[in-house]
């Protein structure tokens, strides 16, 4: 089964502000664009509105608490989406999120990966850890950051495994032939008690981590971090634009910043505009 893209839309909202007022949290999404009859942005907006109505002690105090509540909220939408579906569970799709932020009660920011289909919240960066996390189409980002992408790694490992198996099979055959030739020249049989078991397959794993870029994430000035993210996004969008097929990454780049003092901000976000005002010769 092969997915074929026939249409691609710009202007899609994939970044959301989910919580503020002491626990500043934002998220980006990948995967399904529509769930239970509405866009992911609409569902996220609904969650954010409910958070804003909570007062005092009822408000979440940690980013992890927001992540758990957001998964619960989206899982209800997911279950409703597939309630009447006959599609096998293993073939169903669900949205995924990278959710992160800064709580006034926590010393460090944190980031979590939310897998709605698996009903799971995974730690990405907590307790002062820092780094780079991504989702969705990211092969160009993977290649520059890791030195390979997952498809290339899989192909290399598959060919390496095939070559080692073929070499070992040939080696085993030759060893047995040499032993048989020696015994034939000596005109003797194989002595009793000789263990002729040959070694099991040799495994080899390339040093994949040696190829990755060494970025001092925790020491990046905020503006340099924004520049870095912009660079990676444009690289992925450029790859999608120039290879064969419909471009499925592109459009306007949205970058959000979360700090403890200023909360969640989306940089340089334009207002909606109305450009199509009619034909110039209409009266």
GIJOLIN-V707467 format. One record per helix or strand of 3 or more residues. SS is the DSSP state (helix for helix, strand for strand). FROM is the first residue (numbers start at 1). TO is the last residue. Records with the same first field share a line. If there is no record, write none. Layout:
SS: FROM-TO ; FROM-TO
This chain:
strand: 15-19 ; 23-30 ; 96-103 ; 110-115 ; 120-125 ; 256-259 ; 263-266
helix: 40-53 ; 56-58 ; 63-81 ; 89-91 ; 139-146 ; 150-186 ; 208-211 ; 217-219 ; 222-242
